[in-house]
Amino acid sequence: MDRENEEVICDLQAQVYVLRVALQALARAHGDSKTLLASWREALEIASLGPVVPAYARRSEYLAERCEAFAEDWTAELADLAVPRHGTTN
């Protein structure tokens, strides 16, 4: 891989990492994880009604699959926050 492509990929990976950490922090600070999970599901449903990616990428099956996978991962993280662990409450 050439240096330029490697830098672009590293930049994108770093952005995704930082966004995930920020979302985790916001989710933990929210206080009502069940309401947050419901809001997330509603946002996903609204996003499915219209395009959320640039026009040049809308026909990319790979991009759609990756978006769905990341959304499922985040939904699972929110669900983990919403379900009380042994002896803890949210």
C-alpha positions in Angstrom: 0.0 0.0 0.0 1.3 3.4 -0.9 1.9 6.0 1.8 -1.0 8.3 0.8 -3.6 5.5 0.9 -2.2 4.3 4.2 -2.5 7.8 5.7 -6.1 8.1 4.5 -7.0 4.7 6.0 -5.3 5.5 9.3 -7.1 8.8 9.4 -10.5 7.1 8.9 -9.7 4.4 11.5 -8.7 7.1 14.0 -11.9 9.0 13.4 -14.0 5.9 13.9 -12.2 5.1 17.1 -12.6 8.6 18.5 -16.3 8.7 17.5 -16.9 5.4 19.2 -15.2 6.6 22.4 -17.2 9.8 22.3 -20.5 7.9 21.8 -19.7 5.6 24.7 -19.0 8.5 26.9 -22.2 10.3 25.9 -24.2 7.1 26.4 -22.8 6.5 29.9 -23.5 10.2 30.8 -27.1 10.1 29.5 -28.5 8.6 32.7 -31.5 6.8 31.2 -30.0 4.1 29.0 -33.4 2.6 28.1 -34.6 5.9 26.7 -31.3 6.4 24.9 -31.7 2.9 23.3 -35.2 3.7 22.2 -34.1 7.1 20.7 -31.3 5.2 18.9 -33.7 2.7 17.4 -36.0 5.6 16.3 -33.0 7.4 14.7 -32.1 4.2 12.8 -35.6 3.9 11.5 -35.7 7.5 10.4 -32.3 7.1 8.7 -33.6 4.1 6.8 -36.3 6.3 5.2 -33.8 8.4 3.2 -30.2 8.5 2.1 -27.7 9.2 4.8 -24.6 8.9 2.6 -23.4 11.0 -0.3 -25.0 10.4 -3.7 -21.8 8.9 -5.1 -21.9 6.1 -2.5 -25.6 5.3 -2.3 -25.3 2.3 -4.6 -22.4 0.7 -2.8 -23.6 -2.6 -1.3 -20.4 -2.9 0.6 -20.9 0.5 2.2 -24.5 -0.4 3.1 -23.3 -3.6 4.7 -20.6 -1.8 6.7 -23.1 0.8 7.9 -25.5 -1.9 9.0 -22.7 -3.8 10.8 -21.6 -0.7 12.7 -25.2 0.2 13.6 -25.7 -3.3 14.9 -22.5 -3.0 17.0 -23.6 0.3 18.5 -27.1 -1.0 19.2 -25.6 -4.0 21.1 -23.4 -1.6 23.1 -26.5 0.5 24.0 -28.4 -2.6 24.8 -25.6 -3.7 27.2 -25.9 -0.3 29.0 -29.7 -0.6 29.2 -29.7 -4.1 30.8 -28.7 -4.0 34.5 -25.8 -6.1 35.4 -25.6 -8.2 38.5 -26.7 -6.0 41.4 -26.5 -2.7 39.4 -29.2 -0.4 38.1 -29.2 2.2 35.3 
